[in-house]
Amino acid sequence: MTTNFKTFDLEFLKPDLDDRSYRFIELPNKLKALLIQDPKADKAAASLDVNIGAFEDPENLPGLAHFCEHLLFMGSEKFPDENEYSSYLSKHGGSSNAYTASQNTNYFFEVNHQHLLGALDRFSGFFSCPLFKKESTDKEINAVNSENKKNLQNDIWRIYQLDKSLTNPNHPYHKFSTGNIETLGESPKENGLNIRDELLKFHKDFYSANIMKLCVLGREDLDTLSEWTYICYKDDSNNYQF
């Protein structure tokens, strides 16, 4: 087993009936991970949180962080088929989702416990080598636009957007964060912006290992989970400067 990561010597407080084992590690690229061995788990799972959200949308591209979240599901250099990740999970009793909040973006999945490594490997491509293919980009603009149209009929979402509109216009909370075909398609074209180039720049600037936290749960022992985490996530770049 490689020891090319830092293990924190922590005492985890847990209920007496909790038979899980825990470990907290940091990879050389500064990505931190909580690993959980659950010997009885039917499903394995993982979640990765990036400390970047809609507040980082460029002023001229409202919804870019949310759009980036959508596109990360659509293929990577490791697994270029845009349906590979979702197909793998579906074949092995799994599911996935993600959300973009104001100051963080979270991705997560579950899968039958025997197939954790394959899922982790596919998942890791989101963060190290997404493709942002043009055909996928064009298609997902419509998906984001449909999501926004659905929100327009939701009273809770309307209240939320009204609240945002009444806040300080100089604060990022004031911004429209979902995105639609106007902010991500029509307006960039009118202003000479290539939306794919903007996505690549956003990902390079903000999807940085030092502001990522990962949690992995599986039946495997902690040494194995540590090794898999290192193998899958060691290539995530570390670009973000505080």
VENLIN-V95962 format. One record per pair of residues at least 12 apart in sequence whose C-alpha atoms are under 8 Angstrom apart, sorted by the first residue. I is the first residue (numbers start at 0). GAP is how many residues later the second one is. Records with the same first field share a line. If there is no record, write none. Layout:
I: GAP, GAP
This chain:
0: 222, 223, 226
1: 225
3: 23, 24, 226
4: 20, 21, 22, 23, 225
5: 19, 20, 21, 22
6: 16, 17, 18, 19
7: 15, 16, 17, 18
9: 13, 14
18: 19
19: 16, 17, 18, 19
20: 15, 16, 17, 201
21: 12, 13, 14, 15, 200
22: 12, 13, 199
24: 201
26: 203, 207
27: 206
28: 180, 181, 205, 206, 207, 208, 209
29: 179, 180, 208
30: 178, 179, 180, 181, 182, 183
31: 178, 180, 181, 182
32: 180, 181, 182, 183, 196
33: 179, 180, 181, 182
34: 180, 181, 182, 187, 190, 191
35: 179, 180, 181, 182, 186
36: 180, 181, 182, 183, 184, 185, 188
37: 179, 180, 181, 182
38: 179, 180, 181
39: 179
40: 72, 177, 178
41: 70, 71
42: 67, 68, 69, 70, 175
43: 66, 67, 68, 69, 70, 71, 72, 172, 173, 174, 175
44: 63, 64, 65, 66, 71, 171, 172, 173
45: 62, 63, 64, 74, 168, 169, 170, 171
46: 59, 60, 61, 62, 167, 168, 169
47: 58, 59, 60, 164, 165, 166, 167
48: 55, 56, 57, 58, 163, 164, 165
49: 54, 55, 56, 157, 158, 161, 162, 163
50: 52, 53, 54, 160, 161
51: 50, 51, 52, 53, 154, 155, 159
52: 12, 13, 47, 48, 49, 50, 51, 52
53: 12, 46, 47, 48, 49, 50, 123
54: 47, 48, 117, 118, 120
55: 47, 116
56: 120
59: 123, 128
60: 122, 123, 127
61: 113, 114, 115, 116, 117, 121, 122
62: 113, 114, 115, 116, 117, 120, 121
63: 113, 115, 120, 135
64: 35, 112, 137
65: 33, 34, 111, 112, 113
66: 73, 74, 77, 111, 112
67: 131, 135
68: 29, 30, 31, 36
69: 70, 74
70: 61, 65, 66, 69
71: 54, 55, 58, 59, 60
72: 12, 13, 53
73: 56, 57, 58, 59, 62
74: 50, 51, 55, 56, 57
75: 49, 50, 53, 54, 55
76: 48, 52, 53, 54
77: 44, 47, 51
78: 43, 46
79: 51
81: 54
83: 38
84: 34, 37, 38
87: 31
88: 21, 22, 30
91: 19, 20, 23
92: 18, 19
93: 15, 16, 17, 18
94: 14, 15, 16
95: 12, 13, 14
96: 12
101: 71
112: 105, 106
115: 102
116: 111
119: 112
120: 111
123: 108, 109
126: 80, 109
127: 105, 107, 108, 109
131: 64, 67, 68
132: 63
133: 62
136: 59
140: 39, 40, 43, 44
141: 38, 39
143: 34, 35, 36, 37
144: 34, 35, 36
145: 34
147: 30, 31, 32
160: 15
203: 35
204: 34, 35
205: 33, 34
206: 30, 32, 33
207: 28, 29, 30, 31, 32
208: 27, 28, 29, 30
209: 28, 29, 30
210: 29
